[in-house]
Amino acid sequence: MNSIRLEKPTDAAAIKRVLDSAFGRSAEGAAVEALRARRALVLSLAALRADTIVGSILFTDAHLDETLKPKPPDEPDPARPVAPPPARRRSAARRVEPEVQWVSLEEEFERERREREMEEVLEAARSSVKPKATTVTTIVPLSIEAKQVPKFVVLAPVAVLPSLQRRGIGSSLIEAGLAHVARMNAAAVFVLGDPAYYGRFGFISTRPFGIGCEIPVQGGEFQVRELRPGALEGVKGVVRFEPEFRELD
């Protein structure tokens, strides 16, 4: 069974192992630990498989400085390829798993009730016929303590254990994270990465909005998704990341 839930206090070490393994170094994991220590994480979700954490996604504050003007984007450098989607590596064969679906607590209870009733009806038949194995993916209903949620947030990092990449876990984490920060009343989400990948989730270049990134980027690598229509109307400036991310190379 696969599931996605809020990070728990006991998850820190497991999430760091996922980040270290996915990125092939300890820098991202150390940055997240520092952010967590000073309570700078807006949202942290963990993907589990058989009760083991196999993926992680985090959101932090996007500090928009409206006193600054965006710099022109860097020209493409043939020696520097466009950044790939976070922590995604090629594998010999692609295996696809069902996408995660949001379920409310009431829907989960109703589903379990129906399943119990069906089990009772089919009990005799199952005694002689073995059912086929199925894969179930759920999201535990999420709730968050009352807090001041930033109007704009940054999605970073998202990671999945290398052995389980290209199976839909990363996509499910992104979709779940976007849905939840929208419930937290965030207005827009920024991300730095491959436009071809993040475009699948509704992200577009920030350049038409007149919004830049403090980190030098190429083309349309710095992207945004509005969670509320018109959220960026009249908004201009430069997004500053948390210092732990600015220090990453």
Backbone torsions as a table, in degrees:
resi	resn	phi	psi	omega
1	MET	NA	134.5	175.0
2	ASN	-103.5	146.4	178.2
3	SER	-152.0	158.0	175.4
4	ILE	-128.5	131.2	-179.1
5	ARG	-146.0	172.4	175.4
6	LEU	-65.4	147.5	174.1
7	GLU	-62.1	140.0	174.7
8	LYS	-106.4	160.2	179.4
9	PRO	-57.1	-28.5	-178.4
10	THR	-84.2	0.4	-175.8
11	ASP	-89.0	-11.6	-170.0
12	ALA	-53.1	-48.4	-177.5
13	ALA	-65.4	-41.3	-179.3
14	ALA	-66.3	-39.3	178.6
15	ILE	-66.1	-39.2	177.5
16	LYS	-63.4	-38.2	178.2
17	ARG	-62.8	-40.0	178.3
18	VAL	-63.2	-47.1	-179.4
19	LEU	-63.0	-45.9	180.0
20	ASP	-60.6	-42.2	-178.5
21	SER	-70.5	-43.4	-176.7
22	ALA	-67.5	-40.6	-177.3
23	PHE	-92.2	-8.6	178.1
24	GLY	70.8	19.8	178.0
25	ARG	-161.8	173.1	-174.8
26	SER	-99.9	-2.7	-173.1
27	ALA	-61.9	-48.2	-178.5
28	GLU	-64.0	-42.5	179.3
29	GLY	-62.8	-40.5	178.7
30	ALA	-66.2	-38.5	178.9
31	ALA	-63.6	-42.7	179.5
32	VAL	-65.7	-39.3	177.4
33	GLU	-61.1	-41.1	179.3
34	ALA	-66.4	-40.7	177.6
35	LEU	-62.9	-42.4	179.7
36	ARG	-64.4	-39.5	-177.6
37	ALA	-62.9	-33.8	179.2
38	ARG	-101.8	15.2	174.0
39	ARG	57.6	44.8	-178.8
40	ALA	-102.1	5.8	178.3
41	LEU	-85.2	124.1	176.2
42	VAL	-75.9	-42.3	-179.9
43	LEU	-154.9	138.6	175.6
44	SER	-136.9	122.1	178.4
45	LEU	-115.9	146.8	178.2
46	ALA	-120.4	137.4	174.4
47	ALA	-99.2	131.1	-177.5
48	LEU	-119.0	147.6	173.0
49	ARG	-136.2	119.1	-176.3
50	ALA	54.0	44.6	177.9
51	ASP	66.9	12.6	177.5
52	THR	-112.2	132.3	179.4
53	ILE	-72.1	122.3	-177.1
54	VAL	-121.4	-7.0	-179.4
55	GLY	-155.2	161.7	-177.3
56	SER	-152.9	146.1	172.3
57	ILE	-141.3	141.9	-177.3
58	LEU	-134.7	153.0	177.1
59	PHE	-130.7	138.1	178.0
60	THR	-129.6	175.2	-178.8
61	ASP	-70.7	134.7	171.9
62	ALA	-97.6	106.2	-176.3
63	HIS	-83.8	99.1	-177.8
64	LEU	-87.1	115.6	177.9
65	ASP	-97.2	103.3	-176.4
66	GLU	-81.1	-1.2	177.3
67	THR	-86.1	-11.8	-178.4
68	LEU	-102.2	152.4	176.1
69	LYS	-105.7	138.3	179.6
70	PRO	-61.5	141.6	175.5
71	LYS	-83.7	152.7	176.8
72	PRO	-58.7	143.5	-179.7
73	PRO	-64.6	148.7	177.4
74	ASP	-64.4	146.7	174.5
75	GLU	-71.9	147.2	179.8
76	PRO	-56.4	134.9	178.5
77	ASP	-107.5	114.1	-177.9
78	PRO	-55.9	-26.7	-178.7
79	ALA	-81.5	-11.3	-178.9
80	ARG	-122.6	100.8	-179.8
81	PRO	-67.6	157.5	176.4
82	VAL	-60.3	137.5	-178.1
83	ALA	-57.7	133.1	179.0
84	PRO	-75.4	168.4	174.6
85	PRO	-54.9	142.7	-177.3
86	PRO	-52.0	127.1	170.0
87	ALA	52.9	38.5	176.1
88	ARG	-114.1	126.4	-179.7
89	ARG	-121.1	154.6	179.4
90	ARG	-73.9	145.9	176.0
91	SER	-127.0	162.2	-176.9
92	ALA	-62.7	-39.2	-179.0
93	ALA	-136.5	144.3	-179.2
94	ARG	-96.0	129.5	176.9
95	ARG	-119.3	132.3	-175.5
96	VAL	-109.6	131.7	176.8
97	GLU	-113.1	160.1	179.2
98	PRO	-60.0	142.9	176.6
99	GLU	-70.6	146.8	178.2
100	VAL	-68.8	140.9	176.7
101	GLN	-120.1	141.1	176.6
102	TRP	-71.3	135.9	175.0
103	VAL	-135.0	136.9	177.5
104	SER	-81.6	164.1	179.5
105	LEU	-61.4	-41.1	179.3
106	GLU	-63.9	-41.3	178.6
107	GLU	-64.3	-36.6	179.5
108	GLU	-66.1	-44.4	178.4
109	PHE	-62.1	-41.6	-179.9
110	GLU	-64.7	-40.5	178.1
111	ARG	-62.5	-43.8	179.7
112	GLU	-64.3	-36.5	178.1
113	ARG	-63.7	-44.4	179.3
114	ARG	-63.9	-38.2	179.4
115	GLU	-65.3	-40.3	178.5
116	ARG	-62.8	-41.2	179.1
117	GLU	-63.6	-41.5	178.8
118	MET	-66.0	-37.3	177.9
119	GLU	-60.2	-41.8	-179.9
120	GLU	-65.4	-39.7	-179.1
121	VAL	-67.7	-37.4	-174.9
122	LEU	-98.4	9.9	-175.3
123	GLU	-58.2	-45.0	-178.8
124	ALA	-64.3	-40.6	-178.6
125	ALA	-67.7	-37.1	-178.1
126	ARG	-70.1	-19.0	-180.0
127	SER	-65.6	-22.7	-179.2
128	SER	-116.3	-14.6	-179.2
129	VAL	-123.2	124.7	-179.0
130	LYS	-84.0	124.6	-178.7
131	PRO	-70.1	154.3	177.1
132	LYS	-74.2	146.5	179.2
133	ALA	-70.8	142.8	178.7
134	THR	-129.1	158.6	177.1
135	THR	-107.3	125.8	-178.7
136	VAL	-115.8	132.4	178.9
137	THR	-126.3	127.2	-179.6
138	THR	-135.5	163.9	171.2
139	ILE	-119.4	122.1	177.8
140	VAL	-64.7	132.9	179.1
141	PRO	-50.7	131.6	-174.5
142	LEU	-101.4	143.8	174.6
143	SER	-144.0	150.2	-175.9
144	ILE	-133.1	142.0	176.3
145	GLU	-62.6	149.3	179.7
146	ALA	-59.3	128.6	-179.1
147	LYS	-157.5	162.2	176.7
148	GLN	-80.4	111.1	-178.4
149	VAL	-90.7	130.2	179.2
150	PRO	-60.7	149.4	178.1
151	LYS	-67.8	-37.7	179.6
152	PHE	-121.2	138.5	-179.3
153	VAL	-131.0	161.6	178.1
154	VAL	-112.5	133.0	174.9
155	LEU	-91.1	113.8	177.9
156	ALA	173.0	139.0	-11.2
157	PRO	-91.5	167.8	170.3
158	VAL	-124.1	134.0	-174.3
159	ALA	-150.1	149.5	177.0
160	VAL	-136.1	143.4	177.5
161	LEU	-51.9	135.5	-176.9
162	PRO	-51.8	-38.3	-177.7
163	SER	-69.6	-13.5	-177.8
164	LEU	-118.8	13.3	178.4
165	GLN	-74.8	161.4	-179.8
166	ARG	64.1	33.1	176.7
167	ARG	-125.6	14.9	177.0
168	GLY	89.2	-2.4	-177.4
169	ILE	-69.3	-44.5	179.1
170	GLY	-62.4	-42.6	178.3
171	SER	-62.3	-41.2	179.7
172	SER	-64.7	-38.7	177.7
173	LEU	-63.7	-43.2	-179.9
174	ILE	-64.4	-46.6	-179.5
175	GLU	-62.9	-41.9	179.0
176	ALA	-65.8	-42.2	-179.8
177	GLY	-63.8	-43.5	179.1
178	LEU	-63.3	-42.3	179.6
179	ALA	-62.9	-36.8	-175.6
180	HIS	-78.0	-39.8	178.0
181	VAL	-67.4	-26.1	173.8
182	ALA	-66.1	-39.7	176.7
183	ARG	-66.1	-25.3	178.2
184	MET	-83.8	4.1	176.4
185	ASN	73.7	21.9	170.0
186	ALA	-68.4	147.3	-175.7
187	ALA	-94.2	-30.5	-178.3
188	ALA	-157.1	154.4	-179.4
189	VAL	-123.8	129.9	177.1
190	PHE	-103.4	151.1	176.9
191	VAL	-150.7	149.4	177.3
192	LEU	-116.5	114.4	-176.9
193	GLY	174.5	-166.1	-176.0
194	ASP	-68.8	117.4	-179.8
195	PRO	-59.8	-35.2	-179.5
196	ALA	-63.2	-34.3	-179.7
197	TYR	-79.8	-53.2	-175.0
198	TYR	-73.7	-17.9	174.9
199	GLY	-62.2	-24.0	178.0
200	ARG	-64.8	-21.6	-177.2
201	PHE	-105.9	15.2	176.3
202	GLY	90.2	10.4	178.8
203	PHE	-82.8	141.9	176.4
204	ILE	-134.4	165.8	-179.2
205	SER	-60.9	145.2	178.9
206	THR	-82.4	-11.5	-174.3
207	ARG	-59.6	-41.4	178.6
208	PRO	-62.0	-20.1	-179.9
209	PHE	-88.7	-9.4	-176.6
210	GLY	76.2	30.5	-179.7
211	ILE	-117.0	132.0	-179.0
212	GLY	-116.5	-178.8	-178.4
213	CYS	-123.8	140.3	-178.7
214	GLU	-69.3	-20.8	178.2
215	ILE	-91.1	131.5	178.9
216	PRO	-58.0	128.1	-179.1
217	VAL	-131.1	165.4	177.8
218	GLN	-108.6	145.7	171.9
219	GLY	48.8	-128.5	-176.7
220	GLY	-103.4	30.2	-177.6
221	GLU	-64.5	-32.9	179.4
222	PHE	-89.2	118.8	-170.7
223	GLN	-130.4	166.9	-179.6
224	VAL	-145.7	151.6	170.2
225	ARG	-128.9	122.1	175.7
226	GLU	-75.1	130.4	176.7
227	LEU	-93.1	-17.0	174.2
228	ARG	-130.6	129.9	-179.4
229	PRO	-53.3	131.7	178.5
230	GLY	77.4	11.7	-177.5
231	ALA	-61.5	-27.9	-177.1
232	LEU	-104.0	10.7	179.7
233	GLU	-63.4	122.9	179.7
234	GLY	77.4	3.1	-179.3
235	VAL	-94.3	128.5	176.9
236	LYS	-142.6	160.2	178.8
237	GLY	141.7	-159.6	-177.7
238	VAL	-126.8	132.0	179.1
239	VAL	-85.6	127.6	175.1
240	ARG	-105.5	135.0	179.5
241	PHE	-87.6	168.0	172.9
242	GLU	-61.1	146.7	-175.5
243	PRO	-56.7	-32.5	-179.6
244	GLU	-62.3	-33.2	178.8
245	PHE	-80.4	-32.5	-180.0
246	ARG	-65.5	-25.9	-177.8
247	GLU	-83.7	-9.9	178.8
248	LEU	-74.3	141.4	176.6
249	ASP	-101.9	NA	NA
